[in-house]
Amino acid sequence: MANVILTEQAQREFDDLGRTIHIRVLDILERLEKWPNLSGAKPLRGRLAGRFRIRTGDYRVQFRVESDRVVVEKIGHRDGFYED
């Protein structure tokens, strides 16, 4: 099992979610504990290579894996999600 850690940015984004999507993202965070036995995670490419995303409806969770830790970097709506 992996330890799931949220960055400060991801924690703020998680706290700002509406109730319904908050519960759905919480389910994803619990699923991430089972890394690498997790379905639905897609590797990202280009400047985000080395990171993964998993989706729930129109929302995305971006994360990277560091040995036995899964670091959630970003949580948000798909519109503009991959832009800085």
Beta strands, then each sheet from edge to edge (+ up, - down):
strand 1: 3-6
strand 2: 42-43
strand 3: 51-56
strand 4: 59-66
strand 5: 69-77
sheet 1: 1+ 5+ 4- 3+ 2-
end
